[in-house]
């Protein structure tokens, strides 16, 4: 008798690009519906800031309903992820320029970056879905650094409004599942630039 395959255990970090939360949470739901076991994590700002795109508690309730477990909201809760082998892959979607800078420079001061750091201890893949207004400006160097680091993979991205926001970049979250599959095989989904 063939052994049943275990579901992919995906950590899913949300950071403060609030205008992309709906798309990110929809992508999370698709992963869950496709059989992923999702461990939700939020940065401090993502978990506590009410914006015109929704209040924090409503986002948290929706995420917890999708995942069937509480959102990790503290550094202390995120730290055991690697040592306890809780994830096969870590997703950061949306990943702000601020979070990319922290990851590129080993700064660990939010639950999201702690989750990534802890997960990386085990040499497993991290998927970044960037969403930043300065992707082709101040954040560009950090994107380049992360692309050169081992175990980092990017959801393909594009300029989201090259007329009004010429430096802004956003990942195409419709490609998240394909990026996750490629990253689990040690491969970057191409093309990265859309």
VEXVEXRO-936719 format. One record per residue: x, y, z of N, C-alpha, C in turn; residue in three letters. Coordinates in steps of 0.1 Angstrom, whole numbers, padded with zeros to 4 digits, always signed. Example, Ala and Ser with C-alpha at 12.3 -4.5 7.8 and 13.67 -1.06 7.14 Angstrom:
2
+0132-0057+0078+0123-0045+0078+0132-0033+0078ALA +0128-0022+0071+0137-0011+0071+0129+0000+0079SER 
***
This chain:
194
+0008-0012+0000+0000+0000+0000+0009+0012+0000UNK +0005+0022-0008+0013+0034-0009+0010+0044+0002UNK +0021+0049+0008+0019+0059+0019+0013+0072+0014UNK +0003+0077+0021-0003+0090+0017+0007+0101+0019UNK +0008+0110+0009+0017+0121+0010+0012+0132+0020UNK +0021+0136+0028+0018+0147+0038+0016+0160+0031UNK +0007+0168+0037+0005+0182+0031+0017+0190+0033UNK +0019+0200+0024+0030+0210+0025+0026+0219+0037UNK +0036+0220+0046+0034+0229+0058+0040+0243+0054UNK +0032+0253+0052+0036+0266+0048+0034+0276+0059UNK +0045+0283+0063+0043+0295+0071+0039+0306+0061UNK +0030+0314+0066+0025+0325+0057+0026+0338+0065UNK +0036+0347+0062+0038+0359+0069+0031+0371+0061UNK +0024+0379+0068+0018+0391+0062+0025+0403+0069UNK +0030+0412+0060+0036+0425+0065+0028+0436+0060UNK +0031+0448+0064+0022+0460+0063+0019+0466+0049UNK +0018+0459+0038+0013+0465+0026-0002+0463+0025UNK -0009+0471+0032-0023+0469+0035-0032+0469+0023UNK -0028+0476+0012-0036+0476+0000-0035+0463-0007UNK -0026+0454-0004-0025+0441-0010-0030+0429-0001UNK -0035+0433+0011-0040+0422+0020-0050+0413+0014UNK -0060+0419+0007-0071+0411+0001-0065+0400-0008UNK -0057+0405-0017-0051+0395-0027-0042+0385-0020UNK -0035+0389-0009-0026+0380-0002-0035+0369+0005UNK -0045+0374+0012-0054+0364+0019-0061+0355+0010UNK -0065+0360-0002-0071+0352-0012-0061+0341-0017UNK -0049+0345-0018-0038+0335-0022-0036+0325-0011UNK -0037+0329+0001-0036+0320+0012-0047+0310+0012UNK -0059+0315+0009-0071+0306+0009-0069+0296-0003UNK -0064+0300-0014-0061+0290-0025-0052+0280-0021UNK -0041+0284-0014-0031+0274-0010-0038+0264+0000UNK -0046+0269+0009-0053+0260+0019-0062+0251+0011UNK -0069+0256+0002-0079+0248-0006-0072+0237-0014UNK -0059+0240-0018-0051+0230-0025-0043+0220-0016UNK -0047+0220-0004-0041+0210+0006-0029+0215+0014UNK -0025+0227+0014-0014+0232+0022-0019+0233+0037UNK -0011+0230+0046-0013+0233+0060-0007+0246+0063UNK -0014+0256+0066-0009+0270+0067-0008+0275+0082UNK +0004+0279+0085+0007+0286+0098+0008+0301+0096UNK -0002+0308+0100-0003+0323+0097+0006+0331+0107UNK +0013+0341+0102+0022+0349+0110+0020+0364+0105UNK +0019+0373+0114+0018+0387+0110+0029+0396+0117UNK +0033+0406+0110+0042+0415+0117+0034+0423+0127UNK +0041+0431+0135+0034+0439+0145+0024+0448+0138UNK +0029+0456+0128+0020+0465+0121+0009+0459+0114UNK +0011+0448+0108+0001+0441+0100-0010+0436+0110UNK -0007+0432+0122-0016+0427+0132-0023+0437+0140UNK -0019+0450+0139-0024+0460+0148-0029+0473+0142UNK -0027+0474+0129-0031+0487+0123-0044+0486+0115UNK -0053+0496+0118-0065+0497+0111-0063+0507+0100UNK -0067+0504+0087-0065+0513+0076-0078+0514+0068UNK -0078+0521+0057-0089+0522+0048-0092+0509+0041UNK -0082+0500+0042-0084+0487+0035-0089+0476+0045UNK -0093+0480+0057-0099+0471+0067-0092+0473+0081UNK -0099+0468+0091-0094+0469+0104-0086+0456+0107UNK -0076+0457+0116-0067+0446+0119-0075+0433+0124UNK -0084+0435+0133-0091+0424+0138-0099+0416+0128UNK -0105+0423+0118-0112+0417+0108-0103+0408+0099UNK -0091+0414+0096-0081+0406+0088-0078+0393+0096UNK -0075+0395+0109-0070+0384+0117-0081+0373+0118UNK -0094+0377+0120-0105+0367+0120-0106+0359+0107UNK -0105+0366+0096-0106+0359+0083-0094+0350+0081UNK -0082+0354+0085-0070+0345+0083-0071+0333+0092UNK -0076+0335+0105-0077+0324+0114-0088+0314+0109UNK -0099+0319+0103-0109+0311+0098-0104+0302+0086UNK -0096+0308+0078-0090+0301+0067-0080+0290+0072UNK -0071+0294+0081-0061+0285+0085-0065+0275+0096UNK -0075+0278+0104-0080+0270+0115-0071+0270+0127UNK -0063+0281+0128-0054+0282+0140-0051+0297+0142UNK -0047+0300+0154-0044+0314+0157-0032+0320+0149UNK -0033+0333+0146-0021+0340+0140-0010+0341+0150UNK +0002+0338+0146+0014+0341+0154+0016+0356+0153UNK +0017+0363+0165+0018+0377+0165+0029+0383+0174UNK +0038+0374+0179+0049+0378+0187+0062+0371+0183UNK +0073+0378+0186+0086+0372+0183+0087+0358+0191UNK +0083+0358+0203+0084+0346+0211+0076+0335+0205UNK +0065+0337+0199+0057+0327+0193+0063+0322+0180UNK +0070+0331+0173+0077+0327+0160+0090+0320+0162UNK +0097+0322+0172+0111+0317+0174+0112+0302+0173UNK +0102+0294+0178+0103+0279+0177+0101+0273+0163UNK +0097+0281+0153+0093+0275+0140+0104+0266+0135UNK +0116+0271+0134+0127+0263+0129+0131+0252+0138UNK +0134+0255+0151+0138+0244+0160+0128+0232+0161UNK +0115+0236+0160+0105+0225+0161+0101+0220+0147UNK +0108+0224+0137+0105+0219+0123+0091+0220+0119UNK +0085+0232+0121+0071+0235+0119+0067+0237+0105UNK +0076+0241+0096+0073+0245+0082+0082+0238+0072UNK +0077+0236+0060+0085+0231+0049+0089+0243+0040UNK +0081+0254+0040+0084+0266+0032+0078+0277+0040UNK +0084+0289+0038+0080+0301+0044+0076+0311+0033UNK +0064+0317+0034+0060+0327+0024+0058+0340+0031UNK +0063+0351+0025+0061+0364+0030+0053+0372+0019UNK +0040+0374+0022+0031+0380+0012+0020+0387+0019UNK +0020+0400+0018+0029+0409+0011+0042+0411+0019UNK +0053+0413+0011+0066+0416+0018+0069+0431+0014UNK +0069+0439+0024+0072+0453+0022+0087+0456+0020UNK +0090+0468+0015+0104+0472+0014+0111+0472+0028UNK +0104+0475+0038+0109+0475+0051+0113+0461+0056UNK +0104+0452+0053+0107+0438+0057+0118+0432+0049UNK +0119+0435+0036+0130+0430+0027+0143+0436+0032UNK +0143+0449+0037+0155+0455+0042+0160+0447+0054UNK +0150+0444+0063+0154+0436+0075+0159+0423+0072UNK +0153+0416+0063+0158+0402+0059+0171+0403+0052UNK +0174+0413+0044+0186+0414+0037+0198+0418+0046UNK +0194+0424+0058+0205+0428+0067+0204+0422+0081UNK +0197+0410+0081+0197+0402+0094+0192+0410+0106UNK +0181+0418+0104+0175+0425+0115+0162+0417+0119UNK +0161+0413+0131+0150+0404+0136+0143+0411+0147UNK +0133+0420+0143+0126+0427+0153+0111+0427+0151UNK +0106+0417+0143+0091+0415+0142+0088+0400+0142UNK +0076+0396+0144+0073+0382+0143+0076+0376+0129UNK +0073+0384+0119+0075+0379+0105+0090+0377+0102UNK +0098+0386+0105+0113+0383+0102+0118+0373+0112UNK +0113+0372+0124+0118+0361+0132+0113+0347+0127UNK +0101+0347+0121+0096+0334+0115+0105+0330+0104UNK +0109+0340+0095+0118+0337+0084+0131+0332+0089UNK +0137+0340+0098+0150+0336+0103+0150+0322+0110UNK +0140+0319+0118+0139+0306+0124+0138+0295+0114UNK +0129+0297+0104+0127+0287+0093+0140+0285+0085UNK +0148+0295+0083+0160+0294+0075+0171+0286+0082UNK +0170+0284+0095+0179+0276+0102+0180+0262+0096UNK +0169+0257+0091+0168+0244+0086+0171+0243+0071UNK +0175+0254+0065+0179+0254+0051+0168+0252+0041UNK +0156+0256+0045+0144+0254+0036+0140+0267+0029UNK +0132+0266+0019+0130+0278+0010+0120+0288+0017UNK +0123+0301+0013+0115+0313+0016+0110+0319+0003UNK +0097+0322+0002+0092+0328-0009+0088+0342-0006UNK +0093+0352-0014+0090+0366-0011+0080+0371-0022UNK +0069+0377-0018+0060+0384-0027+0061+0399-0024UNK +0069+0406-0031+0072+0420-0028+0060+0429-0031UNK +0058+0439-0023+0048+0449-0025+0054+0462-0019UNK +0061+0470-0027+0067+0482-0021+0067+0494-0031UNK +0065+0505-0026+0064+0517-0035+0078+0522-0039UNK +0089+0517-0033+0102+0521-0037+0111+0509-0042UNK +0104+0500-0048+0111+0488-0053+0122+0491-0063UNK +0120+0501-0072+0130+0505-0081+0138+0518-0076UNK +0137+0520-0063+0145+0531-0057+0152+0525-0045UNK +0149+0529-0033+0157+0525-0021+0157+0510-0018UNK +0146+0503-0022+0145+0489-0019+0152+0480-0029UNK +0155+0486-0040+0161+0478-0051+0173+0470-0047UNK +0182+0477-0039+0194+0470-0035+0191+0458-0026UNK +0180+0459-0018+0177+0447-0009+0171+0436-0017UNK +0163+0439-0027+0158+0429-0036+0170+0421-0043UNK +0179+0429-0047+0191+0423-0053+0199+0414-0044UNK +0200+0419-0031+0207+0411-0021+0200+0398-0018UNK +0187+0399-0017+0179+0386-0014+0179+0377-0025UNK +0179+0382-0038+0179+0373-0049+0193+0365-0050UNK +0203+0371-0044+0216+0364-0044+0218+0355-0032UNK +0209+0356-0022+0210+0347-0010+0204+0333-0013UNK +0210+0324-0008+0205+0310-0009+0191+0308-0002UNK +0183+0300-0008+0170+0297-0002+0159+0308-0003UNK +0162+0319-0010+0152+0329-0012+0147+0328-0027UNK +0133+0328-0028+0127+0328-0042+0117+0339-0042UNK +0115+0345-0054+0106+0356-0055+0093+0352-0064UNK +0082+0356-0059+0070+0355-0068+0072+0366-0079UNK +0071+0362-0092+0073+0372-0102+0066+0385-0100UNK +0072+0396-0103+0067+0409-0100+0068+0419-0112UNK +0061+0430-0110+0060+0440-0121+0058+0454-0114UNK +0060+0464-0122+0056+0478-0118+0041+0478-0118UNK +0035+0483-0107+0021+0482-0106+0014+0495-0112UNK +0021+0506-0112+0015+0518-0118+0027+0527-0122UNK +0032+0524-0134+0045+0531-0138+0043+0546-0141UNK +0030+0550-0143+0028+0565-0145+0028+0572-0132UNK +0019+0568-0123+0018+0575-0110+0028+0571-0100UNK +0033+0559-0100+0042+0554-0090+0054+0546-0097UNK +0062+0554-0104+0072+0547-0113+0082+0538-0106UNK +0084+0539-0093+0093+0530-0085+0086+0519-0078UNK +0073+0518-0079+0065+0508-0072+0066+0494-0079UNK +0068+0484-0071+0068+0470-0075+0058+0462-0067UNK +0051+0452-0074+0042+0443-0067+0042+0430-0074UNK +0042+0419-0065+0042+0405-0070+0028+0402-0076UNK +0028+0393-0085+0016+0388-0091+0012+0375-0083UNK +0003+0377-0074-0001+0367-0064-0008+0355-0071UNK -0013+0357-0083-0019+0346-0090-0008+0335-0093UNK +0005+0339-0092+0016+0330-0095+0022+0324-0082UNK +0015+0326-0070+0021+0322-0058+0022+0306-0057UNK +0012+0299-0061+0012+0285-0060+0024+0279-0069UNK +0025+0284-0081+0036+0280-0090+0049+0283-0084UNK +0051+0295-0078+0063+0298-0072+0067+0289-0060UNK +0057+0286-0052+0059+0277-0041+0063+0263-0046UNK +0057+0258-0056+0061+0245-0062+0075+0245-0067UNK +0079+0256-0074+0092+0257-0079+0102+0258-0068UNK +0099+0266-0058+0109+0268-0047+0111+0255-0039UNK +0100+0247-0037+0102+0234-0030+0111+0225-0038UNK +0112+0227-0051+0122+0220-0059+0135+0226-0061UNK +0137+0238-0054+0150+0245-0055+0151+0253-0067UNK +0140+0258-0073+0141+0265-0086+0133+0278-0085UNK +0138+0288-0091+0131+0301-0092+0122+0301-0104UNK +0109+0304-0101+0099+0305-0112+0104+0316-0121UNK +0103+0314-0134+0107+0324-0144+0096+0327-0154UNK +0095+0339-0159+0104+0350-0157+0101+0357-0144UNK +0111+0363-0137+0109+0370-0124+0102+0383-0127UNK +0107+0390-0138+0102+0403-0141+0091+0402-0152UNK +0079+0407-0148+0068+0405-0157+0066+0418-0166UNK 
***
